Amino acid sequence: MNQPPQSADRVIREAECRQLTGICRTTRYMMEKEGKFPARRRLGGRAVGWLLSEVSAWQQSRSKAE
């Protein structure tokens, strides 16, 4: 059977990113501009998202730094 390969990564949208990080949109965008948060990906039109793997890696790096 031809099935597409299972991707370990997925795109998360604004609400899920806020829930996972606990950081509001404005603060995340400022951190992104400063290189302190993973860059969002344009999904088309006005839609953006973040790769879950990048957000998870960012969270792990923050917990190690503290």
MIMARLO-802541 format. One line per field, with one value per atom (N, C-alpha, C, O, CB): residue in one letter; x, y, z. Coordinates in Angstrom, 2 decimals. Atoms other than C-alpha are relative to their C-alpha. Glycine has a CB too. Layout:
rest a	...
X X	...
Y Y	...
Z Z	...
***
This chain:
rest m	m	m	m	m	n	n	n	n	n	q	q	q	q	q	p	p	p	p	p	p	p	p	p	p	q	q	q	q	q	s	s	s	s	s	a	a	a	a	a	d	d	d	d	d	r	r	r	r	r	v	v	v	v	v	i	i	i	i	i	r	r	r	r	r	e	e	e	e	e	a	a	a	a	a	e	e	e	e	e	c	c	c	c	c	r	r	r	r	r	q	q	q	q	q	l	l	l	l	l	t	t	t	t	t	g	g	g	g	g	i	i	i	i	i	c	c	c	c	c	r	r	r	r	r	t	t	t	t	t	t	t	t	t	t	r	r	r	r	r	y	y	y	y	y	m	m	m	m	m	m	m	m	m	m	e	e	e	e	e	k	k	k	k	k	e	e	e	e	e	g	g	g	g	g	k	k	k	k	k	f	f	f	f	f	p	p	p	p	p	a	a	a	a	a	r	r	r	r	r	r	r	r	r	r	r	r	r	r	r	l	l	l	l	l	g	g	g	g	g	g	g	g	g	g	r	r	r	r	r	a	a	a	a	a	v	v	v	v	v	g	g	g	g	g	w	w	w	w	w	l	l	l	l	l	l	l	l	l	l	s	s	s	s	s	e	e	e	e	e	v	v	v	v	v	s	s	s	s	s	a	a	a	a	a	w	w	w	w	w	q	q	q	q	q	q	q	q	q	q	s	s	s	s	s	r	r	r	r	r	s	s	s	s	s	k	k	k	k	k	a	a	a	a	a	e	e	e	e	e
X 0.83	0.00	0.87	1.88	-0.95	-0.73	1.22	-0.65	-1.70	0.04	0.47	0.75	1.07	2.26	-0.32	-1.01	2.41	0.78	0.22	-0.65	-0.79	5.27	-0.53	-0.97	1.47	0.45	4.33	1.01	2.20	-0.23	-0.89	5.78	0.00	-1.05	-0.44	-0.13	7.10	-0.26	-0.38	1.39	0.17	6.57	-1.35	-1.85	1.15	1.24	3.43	0.00	0.76	-1.25	0.12	2.44	-1.07	-2.16	-0.33	0.99	0.71	-0.39	0.42	0.55	0.51	-1.42	0.06	0.53	-1.43	-0.11	-1.71	-0.51	0.20	-0.77	0.60	-4.04	0.81	1.03	-1.44	-0.76	-2.03	1.39	1.90	0.14	-1.31	1.27	-0.11	0.75	0.56	0.22	-0.11	-0.21	0.30	-1.21	0.27	-1.36	1.28	1.50	-1.06	-1.24	1.98	1.03	1.72	0.59	-1.07	4.20	-0.44	0.38	0.53	0.48	2.00	0.41	0.32	0.52	-0.45	3.29	-0.98	-1.36	1.45	0.98	0.91	0.62	1.85	-0.55	-0.41	1.09	1.00	2.02	-1.21	-0.87	2.67	1.40	2.39	-0.62	-1.30	5.44	0.76	1.97	-0.17	-0.66	6.17	0.54	1.65	-0.96	-0.46	6.39	1.22	2.14	-1.14	-1.17	8.80	1.22	2.32	-0.28	-1.09	10.89	0.50	1.70	-0.45	-0.36	10.83	0.90	1.90	-1.27	-0.81	12.19	1.40	2.36	-0.68	-1.29	15.00	0.77	1.89	-0.20	-0.65	15.81	-0.10	0.67	1.43	0.13	14.64	-1.16	-1.41	-0.19	1.11	11.68	0.01	0.37	-1.38	-0.01	11.32	-0.85	-1.89	-0.51	0.70	10.22	-1.29	-1.35	0.90	1.26	6.66	0.14	1.00	-1.18	0.00	5.95	-1.29	-2.37	0.14	1.20	3.58	-0.66	-0.01	0.36	0.74	0.90	-0.83	-1.34	-0.90	0.79	-0.84	-0.93	-1.46	-0.80	0.84	-2.79	0.52	1.68	-1.45	-0.41	-2.72	0.30	0.59	-1.08	-0.19	-2.29	1.48	2.28	-0.69	-1.36	0.89	-0.05	-1.09	0.76	-0.10	2.05	1.46	2.35	-0.63	-1.34	5.07	0.17	-0.80	0.25	-0.26	6.72	0.05	0.77	1.33	0.06	5.95	1.38	1.72	-0.96	-1.35	9.48	0.86	1.63	0.69	-0.79	11.00	-0.46	0.37	-0.09	0.52	8.71	0.40	0.76	-1.55	-0.40	9.44	1.48	1.87	-0.31	-1.45	13.20	0.25	1.12	0.76	-0.14	12.85	-0.36	0.35	-0.91	0.40	10.99	1.07	1.37	-1.34	-1.04	13.67	1.24	1.87	0.37	-1.18	16.46	-0.23	0.70	0.36	0.32	14.68	0.08	0.57	-1.40	-0.02	14.30	1.43	1.74	-0.85	-1.40	18.02	0.72	1.63	0.72	-0.66	19.00	-0.37	0.38	-0.35	0.47	17.02	0.59	0.29	-1.50
Y -1.19	0.00	1.24	1.31	0.00	-1.26	3.46	1.01	1.57	0.55	-1.00	5.69	1.06	0.76	-0.63	-1.04	9.05	-0.25	-0.74	1.39	0.21	8.92	0.83	1.97	0.34	-0.71	9.88	1.07	0.78	-0.98	-1.10	13.27	0.15	0.19	1.32	-0.19	13.71	1.45	1.79	-0.43	-1.42	17.44	0.45	-0.11	0.81	-0.58	19.48	1.48	1.97	-0.69	-1.45	23.10	0.28	-0.28	0.71	-0.41	24.66	1.44	2.23	-0.16	-1.34	27.77	0.84	0.38	-0.06	-0.99	30.82	-0.51	-0.45	1.26	0.41	29.39	-1.11	-1.06	-0.48	1.10	26.20	0.48	0.04	-1.15	-0.54	28.11	0.77	0.65	0.91	-0.76	30.43	-0.95	-0.72	0.95	0.96	27.45	-0.73	-0.93	-1.02	0.72	25.62	0.86	0.40	-0.58	-0.85	28.59	0.88	1.24	0.87	-0.92	30.73	1.44	2.29	-0.41	-1.34	33.78	0.58	-0.09	-0.04	-0.62	36.22	0.30	0.32	1.30	-0.22	36.95	1.14	0.98	0.27	-1.17	40.41	-0.27	0.08	1.21	0.30	39.23	-1.00	-0.85	-0.56	0.98	36.22	0.65	0.34	-1.14	-0.67	38.44	0.87	0.92	0.85	-0.81	40.79	-0.91	-0.60	0.84	0.95	37.81	-0.58	-0.80	-1.13	0.53	36.46	0.99	0.59	-0.31	-1.02	39.74	0.08	0.36	1.37	-0.04	39.60	-1.32	-1.44	0.33	1.31	35.99	-0.87	-1.82	0.19	0.74	34.69	-1.00	-1.67	0.97	0.94	32.64	-0.48	0.28	0.66	0.52	30.38	0.85	1.39	-1.44	-0.79	32.12	-0.68	-1.90	0.24	0.55	31.69	-0.30	0.25	1.00	0.40	30.10	0.49	0.36	-1.55	-0.44	31.60	-1.22	-2.00	1.06	1.15	29.07	0.34	-0.56	-0.54	-0.44	31.13	1.11	1.08	-1.16	-1.13	34.33	0.68	1.10	-0.45	-0.63	35.74	-1.01	-0.63	0.94	1.06	32.39	-0.26	-0.34	-1.28	0.35	31.65	-1.11	-1.34	1.24	1.03	28.83	-0.22	0.35	-1.31	0.33	27.46	-1.51	-2.25	0.53	1.43	24.07	-0.44	0.14	-0.35	0.49	22.12	-0.40	-0.17	-1.19	0.42	20.69	1.19	1.10	-0.78	-1.19	24.19	0.62	1.06	1.03	-0.56	25.41	-0.90	-0.41	0.14	0.93	22.26	0.14	0.14	-1.45	-0.18	22.71	1.31	1.38	-0.01	-1.29	26.36	-0.15	0.37	1.08	0.21	25.28	-0.76	-0.42	-0.75	0.78	22.71	0.84	0.72	-1.23	-0.84	25.24	1.01	1.35	0.73	-0.94	27.66	-0.69	-0.10	0.61	0.70	25.04	-0.34	-0.39	-1.28	0.29	24.16	1.26	1.19	-0.59	-1.26	27.83	0.47	1.23	1.08	-0.48	28.35	-0.77	-0.49	-0.08
Z 0.00	0.00	0.00	0.71	1.21	0.05	-0.84	0.94	0.64	-1.43	-0.95	2.17	0.12	0.06	1.38	-0.18	2.63	1.28	2.26	0.03	-1.21	5.13	1.16	0.98	-0.24	-1.18	8.65	0.37	0.56	1.19	-0.35	9.47	1.51	2.15	-0.68	-1.44	12.98	0.36	1.54	0.48	-0.24	12.58	-0.56	-1.53	-0.63	0.52	12.13	0.30	1.13	0.63	-0.17	11.90	1.05	0.99	-1.34	-0.99	14.88	-0.27	-0.76	1.46	0.26	14.66	1.27	2.31	-0.54	-1.08	16.92	1.35	2.35	-0.38	-1.28	19.58	0.67	1.88	-0.22	-0.58	20.06	0.45	1.48	-1.00	-0.38	20.11	1.31	2.18	-1.13	-1.23	22.79	1.18	2.27	-0.14	-1.07	24.80	0.43	1.62	-0.47	-0.32	24.59	0.70	1.61	-1.26	-0.52	25.37	1.16	2.01	-1.09	-1.02	27.60	-0.28	0.60	1.35	0.38	25.71	-1.01	-1.97	-0.60	0.89	24.05	-1.37	-1.52	0.62	1.38	20.33	-0.16	-0.82	-0.85	0.16	20.59	0.55	-0.09	0.71	-0.60	22.90	-0.86	-1.07	1.42	0.86	20.68	-1.26	-1.69	-0.38	1.23	17.58	0.28	-0.54	-0.60	-0.35	19.36	0.23	-0.22	1.27	-0.23	20.50	-1.32	-1.50	0.94	1.32	16.94	-0.74	-1.35	-0.82	0.67	15.57	0.59	-0.12	0.11	-0.68	18.15	-0.13	0.36	1.48	0.16	17.20	1.23	1.38	-0.36	-1.26	20.58	-0.02	0.98	1.14	0.15	19.27	-1.44	-2.34	0.38	1.37	16.21	-0.95	-0.57	-0.01	1.01	13.02	-0.43	-0.56	-1.22	0.50	11.89	-1.48	-2.17	0.26	1.41	8.51	-0.63	-0.05	-0.15	0.72	5.98	-0.62	-1.32	-1.10	0.48	5.14	-1.24	-1.91	1.09	1.14	2.47	0.44	1.54	-0.61	-0.36	2.41	1.25	1.30	0.22	-1.27	5.92	1.08	2.22	0.47	-0.99	7.67	0.26	-0.67	-0.45	-0.40	9.60	1.04	1.67	0.55	-1.01	11.82	0.36	-0.25	-0.49	-0.47	13.64	-0.07	0.09	1.45	-0.04	13.38	1.45	2.27	-0.75	-1.37	16.52	0.50	1.66	0.10	-0.41	16.57	0.40	1.36	-1.13	-0.33	16.59	1.32	2.12	-1.12	-1.25	19.37	1.18	2.25	-0.07	-1.06	21.41	0.33	1.50	-0.41	-0.21	20.92	0.74	1.61	-1.34	-0.68	22.00	1.48	2.35	-0.67	-1.39	25.15	0.78	1.92	0.06	-0.67	25.99	0.25	1.31	-0.84	-0.20	25.49	1.12	1.84	-1.31	-1.09	27.84	1.35	2.31	-0.20	-1.29	30.56	0.42	1.61	-0.06	-0.32	30.32	0.47	1.30	-1.22	-0.34	30.60	1.40	2.02	-1.02	-1.31	33.80	1.14	2.30	0.09
***
